[in-house]
Each structure stands twice: as C-alpha cells, then as structure tokens.
Amino acid sequence: MHKLYLDEDVHKKVATALRLKGYDVVSAHEVQNQSLADARQLEYAVSEQRVIFTFNAGDFDRLHKEYLKAGREHHGIILSRQQPIGETIRRLTTFLFSHSGKDLKNSIYWL
C-alpha cells in the first residue's frame, strides 16, 4: 500500500477523501509544512517514506533530476496540473490502484 504526502497546494479535502478509500495519506497542512521550500517538502516525504503528489511540476522535475544525479533516493513523485478536487481524487485513486510502490521509487509520473 502506498504512503502518500500531498504538497501544500493540494486541497486538504483530497487527503480526507483518499483516507476514506483506505489510503495512508497526509497533507502538508496537517503536519504544519505549509510554506516549506520544495526541496524541504521532498525531504519530508523521503523521511516519512512517502510518495509526494504536487501541482508544482517544474520544481519537482528539477528536484527529481538532482536526486538521481546525486545518487539520492525518493519514494516517487506524482505531478499533475491543477484540476477540480473530484477529478484529482478520481485520477489519484486510479493511479494508486494500478501502480505498486516499486513502480514509483525514484520515478516521476504525470496524472
């Protein structure tokens, strides 16, 4: 089962809805990580062994490449453009159902 961390730009309702579906999800809002730099957000996700989901594609694509170049590991990055909350929940649920944790480690995906 995936452990997911939602970046601060993702609405808190997404975390609530995914938990109701049985996923282990925490939001940056819930752990007081609002306004942390993107690198710190990813470090938090790594420290908690969580896949990070964010709308901040450019910065996290860069961070992913930096991690790989430095030989550092992360548990996965899922990127998406901003969309309505219901659509975000639907797409994330479908994605998480069809990908294993092994698929996501050190990888970056677009919803």
Secondary structure, 3 states (H helix, E strand, C coil): CCEEEECCCCCHHHHHHHHHCCCEEEECCCCCCCCCCHHHHHHHHHHCCCEEEECCHHHHHHHHHHHHHHCCCCCCEEECCCCCHHHHHHHHHHHHHHCCHHHHCCCEEEC
